[in-house]
Protein backbone atom coordinates (compact mmCIF):
# COMPACT_ATOMS: atom_id res chain seq x y z
CA UNK A 1 0.00 0.00 0.00
CA UNK A 2 1.24 3.43 -0.83
CA UNK A 3 1.54 5.64 2.22
CA UNK A 4 1.86 9.23 1.26
CA UNK A 5 2.75 12.36 3.12
CA UNK A 6 0.03 13.87 0.95
CA UNK A 7 -2.64 12.24 3.05
CA UNK A 8 -1.38 13.82 6.24
CA UNK A 9 -0.55 17.14 4.69
CA UNK A 10 -3.80 17.38 2.83
CA UNK A 11 -5.65 16.86 6.10
CA UNK A 12 -3.66 19.70 7.61
CA UNK A 13 -4.04 21.72 4.45
CA UNK A 14 -7.78 21.11 4.32
CA UNK A 15 -7.99 22.67 7.77
CA UNK A 16 -5.99 25.69 6.69
CA UNK A 17 -7.89 25.96 3.42
CA UNK A 18 -11.14 25.93 5.28
CA UNK A 19 -9.86 29.08 6.93
CA UNK A 20 -8.24 30.65 3.89
CA UNK A 21 -10.63 29.48 1.19
CA UNK A 22 -7.73 28.29 -1.04
CA UNK A 23 -7.47 25.40 -3.50
CA UNK A 24 -6.08 21.94 -2.77
CA UNK A 25 -2.66 20.31 -2.84
CA UNK A 26 0.09 19.66 -0.39
CA UNK A 27 1.92 22.64 0.90
CA UNK A 28 5.48 23.08 2.02
CA UNK A 29 5.85 24.33 5.55
CA UNK A 30 8.69 26.75 5.27
CA UNK A 31 10.72 28.70 7.73
CA UNK A 32 13.15 31.37 6.66
CA UNK A 33 16.38 32.57 8.19
CA UNK A 34 18.14 29.25 8.28
CA UNK A 35 21.76 29.84 9.12
CA UNK A 36 23.42 26.46 9.62
CA UNK A 37 24.17 24.12 6.75
CA UNK A 38 24.01 20.35 7.05
CA UNK A 39 27.03 18.11 7.05
CA UNK A 40 26.73 15.93 4.01
CA UNK A 41 29.90 13.95 4.40
CA UNK A 42 32.48 14.91 6.99
CA UNK A 43 35.34 13.25 5.14
CA UNK A 44 34.80 14.37 1.59
CA UNK A 45 35.60 12.15 -1.38
CA UNK A 46 37.92 11.90 -4.38
CA UNK A 47 37.79 14.80 -6.82
CA UNK A 48 37.24 12.36 -9.71
CA UNK A 49 34.49 10.39 -7.94
CA UNK A 50 31.43 8.94 -9.69
CA UNK A 51 28.36 11.15 -9.29
CA UNK A 52 24.92 9.68 -10.04
CA UNK A 53 22.09 11.72 -11.53
CA UNK A 54 18.67 10.02 -11.55
CA UNK A 55 16.16 11.96 -13.67
CA UNK A 56 12.42 11.12 -13.76
CA UNK A 57 11.95 11.12 -17.53
CA UNK A 58 12.98 13.06 -20.62
CA UNK A 59 9.48 14.09 -21.63
CA UNK A 60 9.92 17.84 -21.20
CA UNK A 61 12.72 20.12 -22.36
CA UNK A 62 14.01 20.91 -18.86
CA UNK A 63 14.88 17.25 -18.16
CA UNK A 64 16.57 16.82 -21.55
CA UNK A 65 18.63 19.92 -20.78
CA UNK A 66 19.46 18.53 -17.32
CA UNK A 67 20.70 15.28 -18.86
CA UNK A 68 23.09 17.13 -21.18
CA UNK A 69 24.19 19.81 -18.70
CA UNK A 70 24.90 17.40 -15.82
CA UNK A 71 26.94 15.19 -18.13
CA UNK A 72 28.96 18.14 -19.46
CA UNK A 73 29.36 20.13 -16.27
CA UNK A 74 30.17 17.20 -13.97
CA UNK A 75 32.79 16.09 -16.49
CA UNK A 76 34.25 19.60 -16.65
CA UNK A 77 34.41 19.66 -12.87
CA UNK A 78 36.51 16.46 -12.97
CA UNK A 79 33.86 13.95 -11.82
CA UNK A 80 32.63 10.83 -13.58
CA UNK A 81 28.94 11.37 -14.30
CA UNK A 82 26.42 8.55 -14.35
CA UNK A 83 23.24 10.15 -15.66
CA UNK A 84 20.05 8.11 -16.17
CA UNK A 85 16.36 8.79 -16.75
CA UNK A 86 13.50 6.58 -15.56
CA UNK A 87 10.68 6.94 -18.10
CA UNK A 88 8.33 8.00 -15.28
CA UNK A 89 8.49 4.55 -13.68
CA UNK A 90 9.19 4.25 -9.95
CA UNK A 91 10.76 0.73 -9.97
CA UNK A 92 13.04 1.73 -12.84
CA UNK A 93 14.24 4.75 -10.88
CA UNK A 94 14.78 2.68 -7.72
CA UNK A 95 16.89 0.20 -9.71
CA UNK A 96 18.90 2.96 -11.33
CA UNK A 97 19.71 4.46 -7.92
CA UNK A 98 20.66 1.01 -6.55
CA UNK A 99 23.04 0.54 -9.47
CA UNK A 100 24.59 3.97 -8.80
CA UNK A 101 25.25 2.96 -5.18
CA UNK A 102 26.79 -0.33 -6.35
CA UNK A 103 29.01 1.55 -8.76
CA UNK A 104 30.39 3.60 -5.88
CA UNK A 105 28.68 6.97 -6.53
CA UNK A 106 29.67 9.44 -3.81
CA UNK A 107 26.79 11.82 -4.47
CA UNK A 108 23.42 11.11 -6.10
CA UNK A 109 21.22 13.83 -7.53
CA UNK A 110 17.56 12.79 -7.75
CA UNK A 111 14.71 14.28 -9.80
CA UNK A 112 12.10 11.94 -8.33
CA UNK A 113 9.39 10.21 -10.37
CA UNK A 114 7.48 10.00 -7.08
CA UNK A 115 9.17 11.65 -4.13
CA UNK A 116 7.37 9.41 -1.62
CA UNK A 117 8.67 6.14 -3.08
CA UNK A 118 12.44 6.41 -2.66
CA UNK A 119 12.88 6.17 1.11
CA UNK A 120 14.34 2.69 1.30
CA UNK A 121 16.81 2.96 -1.58
CA UNK A 122 17.97 6.38 -0.39
CA UNK A 123 18.40 5.11 3.15
CA UNK A 124 20.70 2.43 1.71
CA UNK A 125 22.61 5.18 -0.09
CA UNK A 126 22.84 7.24 3.08
CA UNK A 127 24.15 4.19 4.94
CA UNK A 128 26.91 3.97 2.33
CA UNK A 129 27.86 7.60 3.03
CA UNK A 130 26.41 9.00 -0.21
CA UNK A 131 25.38 12.68 -0.36
CA UNK A 132 21.81 12.92 -1.67
CA UNK A 133 20.48 16.04 -3.36
CA UNK A 134 16.86 16.36 -4.44
CA UNK A 135 16.81 18.15 -7.79
CA UNK A 136 13.80 20.27 -8.84
CA UNK A 137 11.32 17.95 -7.05
CA UNK A 138 11.05 17.34 -3.30
CA UNK A 139 11.82 13.92 -1.77
CA UNK A 140 9.35 13.08 0.98
CA UNK A 141 8.97 10.86 4.06
CA UNK A 142 12.67 10.18 4.59
CA UNK A 143 15.60 11.88 6.27
CA UNK A 144 17.96 10.43 3.64
CA UNK A 145 18.21 13.72 1.78
CA UNK A 146 20.84 16.42 2.33
CA UNK A 147 19.19 19.28 0.47
CA UNK A 148 16.71 20.28 -2.25
CA UNK A 149 17.69 22.50 -5.17
CA UNK A 150 14.69 24.01 -6.92
CA UNK A 151 12.86 27.04 -8.23
CA UNK A 152 10.23 28.05 -5.65
CA UNK A 153 7.23 25.85 -6.43
CA UNK A 154 4.58 27.95 -4.71
CA UNK A 155 6.09 31.06 -6.28
CA UNK A 156 5.95 29.40 -9.71
CA UNK A 157 2.24 28.76 -9.25
CA UNK A 158 1.60 32.31 -8.06
CA UNK A 159 3.30 33.66 -11.19
CA UNK A 160 1.16 31.38 -13.37
CA UNK A 161 -2.05 32.50 -11.65
CA UNK A 162 -1.16 36.20 -11.88
CA UNK A 163 -0.16 35.82 -15.50
CA UNK A 164 -3.52 34.25 -16.34
CA UNK A 165 -5.26 37.28 -14.81
CA UNK A 166 -2.97 39.71 -16.66
CA UNK A 167 -3.51 37.92 -19.97
CA UNK A 168 -7.29 37.96 -19.55
CA UNK A 169 -7.29 41.71 -18.88
CA UNK A 170 -4.97 42.28 -21.86
CA UNK A 171 -6.68 40.05 -24.42
CA UNK A 172 -10.28 39.46 -23.39
CA UNK A 173 -11.61 42.88 -22.39
CA UNK A 174 -13.64 43.26 -19.21
CA UNK A 175 -14.67 40.23 -17.15
CA UNK A 176 -16.27 38.09 -15.98
CA UNK A 177 -14.10 35.50 -17.72
CA UNK A 178 -14.73 31.82 -18.32
CA UNK A 179 -11.74 29.67 -17.39
CA UNK A 180 -10.62 26.10 -16.74
CA UNK A 181 -7.80 24.83 -14.54
CA UNK A 182 -5.14 22.17 -15.19
CA UNK A 183 -2.58 20.67 -12.81
CA UNK A 184 0.52 18.54 -13.34
CA UNK A 185 1.29 14.92 -12.44
CA UNK A 186 0.08 14.08 -8.93
CA UNK A 187 3.13 11.90 -8.08
CA UNK A 188 5.37 14.98 -8.45
CA UNK A 189 5.44 17.11 -5.28
CA UNK A 190 5.76 20.21 -7.45
CA UNK A 191 2.37 19.74 -9.10
CA UNK A 192 0.10 20.33 -6.10
CA UNK A 193 2.39 23.17 -4.98
CA UNK A 194 2.17 24.90 -8.37
CA UNK A 195 -1.61 24.57 -8.17
CA UNK A 196 -1.79 25.83 -4.59
CA UNK A 197 0.31 28.87 -5.54
CA UNK A 198 -1.90 29.63 -8.54
CA UNK A 199 -5.09 29.26 -6.52
CA UNK A 200 -3.81 31.72 -3.92
CA UNK A 201 -4.12 34.28 -6.72
CA UNK A 202 -7.18 32.91 -8.57
CA UNK A 203 -9.49 31.81 -5.74
CA UNK A 204 -10.36 35.37 -4.59
CA UNK A 205 -11.29 36.19 -8.20
CA UNK A 206 -13.46 33.08 -8.41
CA UNK A 207 -15.08 34.06 -5.14
CA UNK A 208 -15.88 37.61 -6.32
CA UNK A 209 -17.25 36.39 -9.67
CA UNK A 210 -14.49 37.82 -11.91
CA UNK A 211 -13.56 34.26 -12.93
CA UNK A 212 -16.07 31.52 -13.69
CA UNK A 213 -14.82 27.93 -13.82
CA UNK A 214 -17.69 26.67 -15.97
CA UNK A 215 -17.02 22.96 -15.31
CA UNK A 216 -16.87 23.58 -11.56
CA UNK A 217 -13.65 21.51 -11.43
CA UNK A 218 -11.46 23.40 -8.97
CA UNK A 219 -9.86 20.67 -6.84
CA UNK A 220 -6.33 19.50 -7.61
CA UNK A 221 -7.54 15.90 -7.79
CA UNK A 222 -10.04 16.89 -10.50
CA UNK A 223 -7.62 18.91 -12.62
CA UNK A 224 -4.35 16.94 -12.26
CA UNK A 225 -2.76 15.44 -15.38
CA UNK A 226 -1.46 11.91 -14.67
CA UNK A 227 2.28 11.61 -15.50
CA UNK A 228 2.30 15.16 -16.88
CA UNK A 229 1.06 13.51 -20.08
CA UNK A 230 0.15 16.11 -22.74
CA UNK A 231 -2.18 13.67 -24.52
CA UNK A 232 -4.17 13.14 -21.31
CA UNK A 233 -4.46 16.90 -20.84
CA UNK A 234 -5.63 17.30 -24.44
CA UNK A 235 -8.25 14.58 -23.96
CA UNK A 236 -9.53 16.32 -20.81
CA UNK A 237 -9.64 19.67 -22.63
CA UNK A 238 -11.56 18.07 -25.52
CA UNK A 239 -14.19 16.77 -23.15
CA UNK A 240 -14.40 20.05 -21.20
CA UNK A 241 -14.97 21.94 -24.46
CA UNK A 242 -17.59 19.54 -25.77
CA UNK A 243 -19.30 19.22 -22.39
CA UNK A 244 -19.34 22.84 -21.22
CA UNK A 245 -18.39 25.20 -24.04
CA UNK A 246 -20.42 24.36 -27.12
CA UNK A 247 -21.54 27.80 -28.24
CA UNK A 248 -19.72 29.43 -25.30
CA UNK A 249 -16.24 30.95 -25.58
CA UNK A 250 -13.52 29.90 -23.16
CA UNK A 251 -11.41 32.89 -22.17
CA UNK A 252 -8.51 31.38 -20.28
CA UNK A 253 -6.85 28.20 -19.06
CA UNK A 254 -4.35 27.74 -16.23
CA UNK A 255 -1.71 25.36 -17.57
CA UNK A 256 1.04 23.98 -15.28
CA UNK A 257 3.66 23.65 -18.03
CA UNK A 258 4.33 24.37 -21.67
CA UNK A 259 3.62 20.93 -23.12
CA UNK A 260 0.19 20.85 -21.50
CA UNK A 261 -0.37 24.49 -22.55
CA UNK A 262 0.24 23.63 -26.21
CA UNK A 263 -2.04 20.58 -25.93
CA UNK A 264 -4.79 22.87 -24.58
CA UNK A 265 -4.28 25.31 -27.46
CA UNK A 266 -4.45 22.46 -30.00
CA UNK A 267 -7.70 21.25 -28.48
CA UNK A 268 -9.18 24.77 -28.52
CA UNK A 269 -8.22 25.24 -32.19
CA UNK A 270 -9.76 21.91 -33.13
CA UNK A 271 -12.98 22.89 -31.35
CA UNK A 272 -13.09 26.12 -33.38
CA UNK A 273 -12.64 28.28 -30.28
CA UNK A 274 -11.00 31.68 -30.42
CA UNK A 275 -7.72 31.01 -28.61
CA UNK A 276 -7.94 31.27 -24.82
CA UNK A 277 -5.23 32.91 -22.72
CA UNK A 278 -2.96 30.00 -21.69
CA UNK A 279 -0.06 29.96 -19.20
CA UNK A 280 2.91 27.58 -19.06
CA UNK A 281 6.26 26.68 -17.54
CA UNK A 282 9.79 25.85 -18.74
CA UNK A 283 10.21 28.33 -21.62
CA UNK A 284 10.33 25.42 -24.06
CA UNK A 285 11.45 26.24 -27.61
CA UNK A 286 8.07 25.32 -29.10
CA UNK A 287 6.30 27.55 -26.62
CA UNK A 288 8.59 30.47 -27.37
CA UNK A 289 7.56 30.04 -31.01
CA UNK A 290 3.91 29.96 -29.91
CA UNK A 291 4.31 33.08 -27.75
CA UNK A 292 6.05 34.88 -30.63
CA UNK A 293 3.07 33.94 -32.85
CA UNK A 294 0.66 35.47 -30.32
CA UNK A 295 -0.84 32.10 -29.33
CA UNK A 296 0.38 30.89 -25.89
CA UNK A 297 0.19 33.94 -23.63
CA UNK A 298 2.99 33.25 -21.15
CA UNK A 299 5.48 30.80 -19.76
CA UNK A 300 7.61 30.75 -16.63
CA UNK A 301 11.35 30.41 -17.14
CA UNK A 302 13.36 28.32 -14.67
CA UNK A 303 16.78 28.09 -16.34
CA UNK A 304 18.17 24.56 -16.09
CA UNK A 305 21.78 25.80 -16.24
CA UNK A 306 21.29 27.73 -12.99
CA UNK A 307 19.78 24.74 -11.21
CA UNK A 308 22.55 22.41 -12.41
CA UNK A 309 25.24 24.92 -11.40
CA UNK A 310 23.72 25.27 -7.91
CA UNK A 311 23.62 21.47 -7.56
CA UNK A 312 27.27 21.11 -8.55
CA UNK A 313 28.18 23.79 -5.99
CA UNK A 314 26.69 21.54 -3.28
CA UNK A 315 28.47 18.47 -4.67
CA UNK A 316 31.78 20.38 -4.59
CA UNK A 317 31.21 21.29 -0.93
CA UNK A 318 30.54 17.63 -0.09
CA UNK A 319 33.61 16.57 -2.09
CA UNK A 320 35.74 18.91 0.03
CA UNK A 321 34.20 17.49 3.20
CA UNK A 322 32.68 20.88 4.00
CA UNK A 323 29.25 21.62 5.42
CA UNK A 324 26.73 22.36 2.70
CA UNK A 325 26.12 26.12 2.49
CA UNK A 326 23.20 27.45 4.53
CA UNK A 327 19.91 26.84 2.68
CA UNK A 328 17.43 29.63 1.91
CA UNK A 329 14.57 27.88 3.69
CA UNK A 330 13.67 24.54 5.17
CA UNK A 331 10.74 22.35 4.28
CA UNK A 332 9.07 19.65 6.35
CA UNK A 333 9.18 16.63 4.05
CA UNK A 334 7.09 14.46 6.36
CA UNK A 335 10.15 12.98 8.11
CA UNK A 336 12.52 15.87 8.69
CA UNK A 337 13.28 19.51 7.93
CA UNK A 338 15.18 19.58 4.64
CA UNK A 339 17.16 22.62 3.49
CA UNK A 340 15.92 24.18 0.25
CA UNK A 341 18.30 26.03 -2.08
CA UNK A 342 15.76 28.12 -3.91
CA UNK A 343 16.07 30.04 -7.17
CA UNK A 344 13.61 32.58 -8.55
CA UNK A 345 11.41 31.69 -11.52
CA UNK A 346 10.61 34.46 -14.05
CA UNK A 347 7.33 34.98 -15.90
CA UNK A 348 7.82 35.52 -19.64
CA UNK A 349 5.43 37.08 -22.18
CA UNK A 350 6.06 38.62 -25.58
CA UNK A 351 6.71 41.92 -23.78
CA UNK A 352 9.82 40.84 -21.87
CA UNK A 353 11.00 37.70 -23.73
CA UNK A 354 13.93 39.40 -25.47
CA UNK A 355 15.15 40.81 -22.21
CA UNK A 356 14.80 37.51 -20.30
CA UNK A 357 16.58 35.49 -23.00
CA UNK A 358 19.22 38.14 -23.78
CA UNK A 359 21.98 35.75 -22.66
CA UNK A 360 20.32 32.60 -24.00
CA UNK A 361 20.92 32.56 -27.78
CA UNK A 362 19.34 29.09 -28.04
CA UNK A 363 16.00 30.49 -26.91
CA UNK A 364 16.41 33.93 -28.45
CA UNK A 365 16.49 32.44 -31.95
CA UNK A 366 12.90 31.21 -31.55
CA UNK A 367 11.64 34.76 -31.07
CA UNK A 368 12.54 35.95 -34.54
C1 LIG B 1 9.19 20.39 -13.37
C2 LIG B 1 8.71 21.06 -14.64
C3 LIG B 1 8.32 20.03 -15.69
C4 LIG B 1 7.43 18.95 -15.09
C5 LIG B 1 7.13 17.82 -16.07
C6 LIG B 1 8.19 19.38 -12.92
O1 LIG B 1 8.60 18.77 -11.74
O2 LIG B 1 9.40 21.38 -12.36
O3 LIG B 1 9.72 21.90 -15.12
O4 LIG B 1 7.64 20.62 -16.75
O5 LIG B 1 8.03 18.40 -13.95
O6 LIG B 1 8.30 17.22 -16.53
Boltz pocket constraint, residues with backbone or C-beta under 6 A from the ligand:
constraints:
  - pocket:
      binder: B
      contacts: [[A, 59], [A, 60], [A, 62], [A, 63], [A, 136], [A, 137], [A, 184], [A, 188], [A, 190], [A, 191], [A, 228], [A, 256], [A, 257], [A, 258], [A, 281], [A, 282]]
      max_distance: 6.0
